[in-house]
Amino acid sequence: QVQLVESGGGLVQPGGSLRLSCAASGSIFSINFMGWYRRAPGKERELVALTTADGSTNYAESVKGRFTISRDNAKNTMYLQMNSLKPEDTAVYYCYAAAGAGRLIDYWGQGTQVTVSS
């Protein structure tokens, strides 16, 4: 079992920045990769960024150059630094982890609201 708790959401003006955090606990040794997803009102959930155990990263085209995903293994925490935020970035952001020794199991955080508005 892996538990994920997000923090850091809030209201920010267009062009501003926020940093989301995701604290992982439980069987963290079994985590293969972690990432961030988001769901905007009236839209389906979409992948924002992903990072693997070897440190490689992958980003949605819409956030490339603006968002940065990172992990602090000593703190068992993953981050999403979001810069140059746009109103279309408004969504609930979810922390995600895939963990397991054989078959991977998906784990999700409770979500944190990010609102970009003037």
CORKAZI-V684990 format. One record per residue. N is the residue number from 0. RES is the residue in one letter. PSI is psi in radians with two decimals (NA if undefined). BURIAL is b if it has 16 or more other C-alpha atoms within 10 Angstrom, else e. Layout:
BEGIN
n: [N:N]
res: [RES:RES]
psi: [PSI:PSI]
burial: [BURIAL:BURIAL]
END
This chain:
BEGIN
n: [0:1:2:3:4:5:6:7:8:9:10:11:12:13:14:15:16:17:18:19:20:21:22:23:24:25:26:27:28:29:30:31:32:33:34:35:36:37:38:39:40:41:42:43:44:45:46:47:48:49:50:51:52:53:54:55:56:57:58:59:60:61:62:63:64:65:66:67:68:69:70:71:72:73:74:75:76:77:78:79:80:81:82:83:84:85:86:87:88:89:90:91:92:93:94:95:96:97:98:99:100:101:102:103:104:105:106:107:108:109:110:111:112:113:114:115:116:117]
res: [Q:V:Q:L:V:E:S:G:G:G:L:V:Q:P:G:G:S:L:R:L:S:C:A:A:S:G:S:I:F:S:I:N:F:M:G:W:Y:R:R:A:P:G:K:E:R:E:L:V:A:L:T:T:A:D:G:S:T:N:Y:A:E:S:V:K:G:R:F:T:I:S:R:D:N:A:K:N:T:M:Y:L:Q:M:N:S:L:K:P:E:D:T:A:V:Y:Y:C:Y:A:A:A:G:A:G:R:L:I:D:Y:W:G:Q:G:T:Q:V:T:V:S:S]
psi: [2.44:2.33:2.41:2.28:2.07:2.74:2.89:-0.05:3.03:-2.89:2.28:2.62:2.70:2.39:-0.15:-3.06:2.67:2.68:2.13:2.56:2.59:1.92:2.20:2.50:2.97:-2.38:1.07:-0.37:-0.36:0.03:2.20:-0.85:2.78:2.79:-3.06:2.36:2.88:2.69:2.00:2.74:2.24:0.10:2.87:2.78:2.44:2.64:2.34:-0.92:2.66:2.52:2.43:3.04:-0.50:0.08:-0.04:2.68:2.76:2.40:2.63:2.55:-0.60:-0.28:-0.07:2.34:-0.21:-0.63:2.58:2.20:2.47:2.85:2.46:1.68:-0.49:-0.52:0.00:0.74:2.46:2.59:2.74:1.86:2.11:2.03:2.86:0.85:2.54:2.74:-0.56:-0.10:-0.13:2.17:2.98:2.21:2.29:2.36:2.47:2.51:2.47:2.11:2.67:2.80:-0.54:-1.59:2.23:2.47:2.42:2.37:2.52:2.55:-3.13:-0.24:2.60:2.36:2.29:2.14:2.16:1.93:2.58:NA]
burial: [e:b:b:b:b:b:b:e:b:e:e:b:e:b:e:e:b:b:b:b:b:b:b:b:e:e:e:b:e:b:b:b:b:b:b:b:b:b:b:b:e:e:e:e:e:e:b:b:b:b:b:b:e:e:e:e:b:e:b:e:e:e:b:e:e:e:b:b:b:b:b:e:e:e:e:e:b:b:b:b:e:b:b:e:b:b:e:e:b:b:b:b:b:b:b:b:b:b:b:b:e:e:e:e:e:e:b:b:b:e:b:b:b:b:b:b:b:e]
END
